[in-house]
Amino acid sequence: MKMKREFFGVITGITSLLLATGFTAVAQDKEVIKKNGFTLNWEIKDPNFPSALKTRMTETFFKVYPVLKKQYNKNTASEVTFVIDTAYKAVAEASNGRVLFSPSWFGKKPGDIDVVTHEVMHIVQDYGSNSGPWWVTEGIADYVRYTYGVDNAGADWTLPAYKAGQKYDQGYRITARFFVWLEKNGYPNFVKSMDKNMRAHTYTESTWRDITKKSLDELWTAYQANPAI
């Protein structure tokens, strides 16, 4: 009994010291949500993260992710983890079935629900390293956000109109708009074909010609001449 009293005395002393020096433990809310064969694990390391936002993100995941799995990569994981972490200062990133989100971003853009759509597409892409250009990867993810997003308008998120000086390799929305244009101007399965090449690590400069019968530069020149979508 003496040993137990001494042990708890030590623990109490450590706890008092930590509190005195301003240390506070990070609360972590964990939840597992299953629906129609898919699982979403939540890890929230922010006690102030709005429950309504968590609900909207969950709804977006279960609406979008099964469709992306079916359309782009049937072998992608059926279980995904969302992590909200105050220590993370960028917007969001995805790897190995896990998406890390910054709560500070949602503080600035509480309506940006389709950051979920963009990031889970990265999980579906599953390209690994040395698959092809980064700007193709991000262009496809923003093309998917544009095509499958549930509330881009609520986030005031759009594809920017073409203007002189833009380049196809700027990635994200600029590249995504180019991809949308390609699909509306004779190449309706362009994105799926490019996605398959990236995942199979068969991408080369000739991939553009293999899919469209034209070079990347030829396609971009045609886009510049008549960029309406």
Buried (B, 14 or more C-beta within 10 A) or exposed (E): EEEEEEEEEEEEEEEEEEEEEEEEEEEBBEEEEEEEEBEBBBBBBBEEBEEEBBEBBBEBBBEBBBEBBEBBBEEBBEEBBBBBBBEBEEBBEBEEBBBBBBBBBBEEBBBBBBBBBBBBBBBBBBBEEEBBBEBBBBBBBBBBBBBBBBBBEBBEBEBEEBEEEBEBBBBBBBBBBBBBBBBEBEBEEBBBBBBBBBBEEEBEEEBBBEBBEBEBEEBBEBBEEEBEB
